[in-house]
Amino acid sequence: SALLLFISIMTMFMSGVVAIFEYDLKKIIALSTLSQLGMMMFSISLGLYELAFFHLLTHALFKALLFLCAGVLIHGAGNTQDIRSFGGLSLNFPLVTVCMNLANLSLCGVPFLAGFYSKDLIVELACQYSWGIFVLLMMFICLSLTVLYSVRLTYLSFVGSYGGGTSISVCESDYSLVGPVVILSFTSLVSGPILSWLNFPAPVLIFLPAFLKWGALFFVGVSLLVMLSLQGLTYSYKWGAVSKFSGLMWFLPW
């Protein structure tokens, strides 16, 4: 279980770092899936099997929503996946913007969305089982990385200035595209509490000191602010070697 714990934490860390340097929309979402799979394996390595399955279910719902939203954006932005050619898409895709941000916030573990119920429970029980400080610190860092790449994706796609992509079409009038997105948005709002009420006996006693109890929310909040303040900066030439190393997934494919 210690080996699985180490591999799962390294997977979460690697995929989080790589996603920050990635510009391909589908790759960023795929890397976030890898990060969450690491989270599930982390949960299994602590012996929390039911919780890992619960996270699998909630994650499946909002990740399906993320991929569908990405598909609508790629279709609407002239079939480009490069988020540098996006920007200001919230004007053309208001509904998809809302739904995608809902899924992103759920992925980050913002309170009372689907991802929060499973992710926060894993984090709190990991703190309660009191593994070493290194494990807890890495877990919180990986939690922060999730927020960093999610905010970066949202900013570059919807908020930043238009990147000059080929063409922007308004495809929100196509209900076969938007219908499933709206339905999945609803599930990513309510699936967390409903599944937790169905799955787990109540009440659950988690006994933690205050700084650990607030740790997850603190890291989410701080990394949100950090990424918002860094959005104006572009990666300078100093980051070239780091971004190449990260972009090639630490040379693991080789």
Summary of the structure (lengths in Angstrom):
residues: 254
radius of gyration: 18.3
end to end distance: 27.1
largest distance: 54.4
contacts: 835
relative contact order: 0.16
helix: 74%
strand: 1%
